[in-house]
Amino acid sequence: TLCIYTHVERVGRTSMTLKVEAWAQRYLSDLMEKVTHADFVMVALDGEGKPKAVPAES
């Protein structure tokens, strides 16, 4: 079994940071263990590739 969990850590004016963790259940085991994690910074870009304001959450 592989479980992936994410959440929005931070929202800035032109970017947001997402935290990601992956947990795996090993073969013949009930134990879940974290196998990797990452922070992703996503930047909103306009049609010319320049940063633009992140739309407000609706």
C-alpha positions as CSV (number, residue, x, y, z in Angstrom):
1,T,0.0,0.0,0.0
2,L,1.2,3.5,-0.9
3,C,-0.4,6.6,0.7
4,I,0.4,10.1,-0.4
5,Y,-0.6,13.1,1.8
6,T,-0.4,16.8,0.8
7,H,-1.3,20.1,2.2
8,V,-0.8,23.7,1.4
9,E,1.8,25.0,3.7
10,R,1.9,28.7,2.6
11,V,0.2,31.0,0.1
12,G,2.1,34.1,-0.9
13,R,1.2,36.8,-3.4
14,T,2.5,34.9,-6.5
15,S,3.3,31.5,-5.2
16,M,2.2,28.7,-2.9
17,T,4.2,25.9,-1.1
18,L,2.8,22.4,-0.9
19,K,4.1,19.8,1.5
20,V,4.0,16.1,0.3
21,E,4.7,12.9,2.1
22,A,4.6,9.3,0.9
23,W,4.0,6.4,3.3
24,A,4.4,2.7,2.3
25,Q,3.3,-0.5,3.9
26,R,6.0,-3.1,3.3
27,Y,5.1,-6.6,2.0
28,L,3.9,-8.9,4.8
29,S,3.9,-6.0,7.4
30,D,1.3,-3.9,9.0
31,L,3.8,-1.1,9.6
32,M,3.5,2.1,7.6
33,E,6.7,4.1,7.2
34,K,7.5,7.4,5.5
35,V,9.5,6.7,2.3
36,T,9.9,10.2,1.0
37,H,8.8,13.8,1.5
38,A,9.1,17.1,-0.5
39,D,8.2,20.7,-0.5
40,F,6.9,22.0,-3.9
41,V,6.9,25.8,-4.6
42,M,4.4,26.5,-7.3
43,V,4.5,30.0,-9.0
44,A,1.5,31.5,-10.9
45,L,2.6,32.8,-14.3
46,D,0.9,35.0,-16.8
47,G,0.9,34.4,-20.6
48,E,4.4,35.8,-20.9
49,G,5.9,33.6,-18.2
50,K,6.1,36.4,-15.6
51,P,4.8,35.9,-12.0
52,K,1.3,37.0,-11.4
53,A,-0.9,37.2,-8.3
54,V,-2.3,33.9,-7.0
55,P,-6.1,34.0,-7.4
56,A,-8.0,34.3,-4.1
57,E,-9.5,31.0,-2.8
58,S,-13.3,30.9,-3.5
